[in-house]
Amino acid sequence: MIHGIEDPHGIMFHHFHDENHPIGQGSISSSQLDDLLNILKKTHIILEPYEWFKKSITNTLKKREICITLDDNLKCQIDIAEPVFRNHGISAFWFVYSSPLINEKEYLEIFRFFRSKYFSDFDSFFKAFMQTVQKSDYEQVINNALKSFDPSNYLKAFPFYSTKDRIFRFLRDHVLNKLQYDQLMISMINEMNIDVKNISENLWNAKGDLLKLSKSGHFLGLHSHSHPTNLKVLPEKSQLDEYHRNNEILSSIIDQPIKAMSHPCNSYNEITLEILQSLGIKLGFRSNMKKTANLNHLEYPRIDHSILIKNFGL
């Protein structure tokens, strides 16, 4: 039994694959999603997002009541997952980061697509990444950081990460700054003569897609503007800008006030929670099942679909 599985929680989805969207770390197919939903219908009560929202803020959620959530506003979600949800009569929370919606280049998903499409697995990508590091100006800084780093103690709440994945995320999120990490990844892309524009063409949903989702009963929420992987270390002004812009853009698209969100990479602090409250956000989700000391309406737990897929042998 997965810890906390009977408590009210969200199911967290990100990536899906088919002939138009490449297989990547943690991605699942439409048939796997269908199988998972069939199992969850037998073991839990899947609430519609508006019902979950109402029950959460009135503290009336019951054991085994769950909801479906999707992070990052990815095109694969609407192409692959949405038809499956529709067949099951299920609506979901869609948590959207907004920079791609105003044509700002956001590398997080571009880099993920690059390592999924152009490497056979994460290990081969990680090997190439570390080779790039060794040729860069950041070699010594990274080598020094790794001397005292124990991957087994990092991201313990996410058991699906491999040792190399933990090392990579530690370097990306805590050792390198955003500019340094971007430089390393772009140099890898350029070395393979890959066009970033071509990579980014089919990654995110458009404004019209979001409006259609909203009108069909799905519940749209915030996920920051540019999806910082370590948002909690940003100064208050930067955090406010991330969520203020996200709120402004998303609310203007669906012509409704935004009342829910999920924390990108589970990175937030007390300042973040205060900012979200000031913006009128009533419901928020974490990215793991770890319980907070005092349950806050902005810190509901979620379980990653990768854990369930492995647990149920799908």
N, C-alpha and C positions, 0 to 999 in steps of 0.2 A: 504493500500500500504506500503510495506517495504521501509524504508528510503534508498535512493540511488539506488533503484532497476533498474532504467532506465540507470544509468551510466554504462560504461563498467566495468565488474567485472568477477571474477571466481566463479564457483560453487565448493565448497570444500567437498570432500567425504573422509571418513575414513573406517568405519567398515560395513561389510555385514554379514548376517547370513543365514544358511541353515542347512541341517542335519549333515554336517561335521564341521560347524563353529557356535559356540554358540551365542544365542541372548545376546546382551550386551547393555550398555548405548548407545543410538544413532544409533545402528546398524539397517540396513534395509534389506529387502528381494529383490530378483531379480525382483519380480512383482512390488514392490513399486518403484524401480529404473526405470523400464519400464514406469510406469504411470507418474513419474516425468518428464522423458525425453519427453514424448508425450505432456505434458503441456508446458514445456519450449520451445519446437519447435513452439508452437502457439504464445507464448508471447515474445520470444526473437530470436535472430539469433545466433546459436551455431557455432562459428568459429573453424576450425581445429587449433591445437596448433601452427603449423608453421606459419599459417596466422595471428593468434593472436600475436605471437612473432614479426613478421615483422611490423604489424600495430602499435603495442605498442611502439616500439623503433623509429618509424617514426611519432608518435603522430597523427595517422590517424584513431584510433578507433572511432566508432560512437555509438550513443545511442542504447541501447538494444543489443549490441554485447557482447556475453559472451563466456567463455570457460569452459571446464571440467577439474578439477584437483583432484588428489588423493595423499594423504600424507602417508608416513611411509612404503611403499613397502610391504604391507600385502598380505599374501597368499589368504585371502578371496576375495581380490580385483580381482585377476586374475582368481580365480575359479568361482566367482559369477558375478562380474560386467563386466569384459572384454567381455564375450559372449553377454551381453546385449548391450554394446557399439557397438560391431561388427554388431549386427542385425540392429542397427540404423545407421550404417555407420559413427560412431563418433570415432575420436581419442582424446586422452587426454594428459595432463601433468601428469607425475608420479614423485613425489618428494620422493627421496630415502635417508634414513639414512643408513649408510654403515657398522656399526659395526657387525651386524649379518652376513654380506657377507664374513667376514674373521673370522667367528666363535668366535667372542668376545661375551660374555654373556651380553645381554642388557635387564635389568629387567623391563623397562617401560611397554613394551607390555606383558611380562610374568605376571606382576602384574595385568594388566588389564584383561587378560584372566582368571586369578585366581579369581578375584572378579566377573567376568561374569559367569563363569562355576560353581562355588561352593557356590554362594549365590543367593537367590531368587530375590533380587533386591538391589539397591545401599544402601538403608536404612539399610538393614540387614548387609551388609558389613561394613557400617560406624559404626554401633553399635559394631561389633566385633573389628574393628580397634581401637576405643576409649577405649574399655576394655583392649586391648593390651597395649595401651598408659599408662593407669592407673597402669599397672603392671611394667612399664619400668622405666629406669633412667631419662626419658625425661618428666615425668608427670608434674613436677613443671614448667618447661620451657614452656610447651604447655598451661597449665592452666593460666599462667601469660600472655601469648600472646593473649589468647582468651578474657581476661577481657576487652581489649580495641579494639577488632575487631568487626566491623560491616559488616556482610556478604552482606547486601543489597547494600553496596557501592563498593564491590569487584567484578571484572569481569563483570561490567555492560554492556559491549559490547557483552556479551554472554548470552542472556536472557533465554536460554534453561537449564542453570545450576540451580539446586535446592539449597536451603539454605545449606543443609548438604554437597552438592557437593562443594560449594564455601568454606566452612570451611575446608574440606579435602584438597582441592587444595592450600589453604592458608598455611596450616600446612606443606604440602609436599614441596611447592616451596619457602616458605619464613621463616619458623620457624625451620624446621629440615634441616640439611645438607643431602647430598646424602647418605652418609654412615649411618647416623642415620635412615633415612627413609627406606633404604634397609634392615637394621637390623630388624626393626619392621615388615616389610612385610614378610621377610624370616622366622621370628619366627612364624608368623601366618601360613605360608605354612607348616613348619615343624610340628607344633602342630596338623595339620590335616593329617599328614603322606602322603603328596603329593610330587611326584618326579618332580623337576623342569625340568629335562631333557625331561620327557614325555610332559610337558606343552609346551615346546619350539619347538617341532618337526614340527609343522604344522602352524607356525605363519608367516613366511616371504617367499617372493619369492627368488629363487636362481639366480645365475649369468646368467644361461642359459635362465631363464624366462625374465630377463631384456633385454638381447640381442635380444630375439624374439620380445619383445615389441618395441624396437627401430627400428628393421628392418621392422616392420609392420606399421610404421607411427606414433607411439606415441612419445612424446617428454619427455625425461628423464632429471631430474634436481636434484639439491642438497637439502638436508634437515638436514644438519650437520652430523657428524660421529656417535655420541652416543646419540643424541636427548636430550640434557639438557633441563629441563623444565623451567629453568630461565637463559637462555644463556647470557642475557645482563649484568648480574652481574659478569661474568667471566672476568678475566684480558685479555688484548689484545692478549697476547701470546697463551692463551688457546682457545680463539675464533678463532684465525688464525689456530691453530692446528685442531680444529673441522672441519673447512671448507676446509683446505688444504688436509687433509686426505680423506674427503668425495669426493672432486674433483678428487684426484689422483685415488682412487679406482673405482669410477663410470666411469670416462673417459677411464680407461684401459679396462673395461668390454665391453663398446660399441664402443671403438676405435674412439671416437669423442670428440671434446672439449665440455665442459658443459657450457651452456650460460643462464640457468634459475634456479630459486630456490624458495622455500617457507620457511618462518620463523617458526621454530617449536615453538608451544605455543605462537606465536605472540611476542616472546621475542627477541628484538634486540635494538641496539642503533646506534649512529653515527659511532662508531668504527666498528661495524658489517658491516655497509653499505660500509665503506671505504675498509674493507677487501674483501668484495664480488666484489667490483669494481676492486681491484687489481688482483683478480683471473679471470677477464674477464667476470663476470656475468653481463648480460645486462637487465635481467627481474627478478623481484621478487614479491612475493605475501604475503600480510598480511593474518591474520586469521579472520578478521571481516570486516564490511562495514564502519568502521569509517574512515573519510577522514583525510589525513595528511594536514598540513598547506600548503605545497607546494608539489604537486604530484611528487613523485620520481619514476623513472621506476622500482625501487626495492621495491615499496610499494603499488602495486595495491591491491584494496580491493577484498575480497571474502566473500561469504555468505555460512554458514554451511548448509549442506543438511537437518539437523534436523529442522531448522527454516522453510525451504520450505515445508517439509513433514507436519509439523503442520499447516502451513499457508494454504496449499491446501487440508488438511483433508485426507491425504493418509495413 
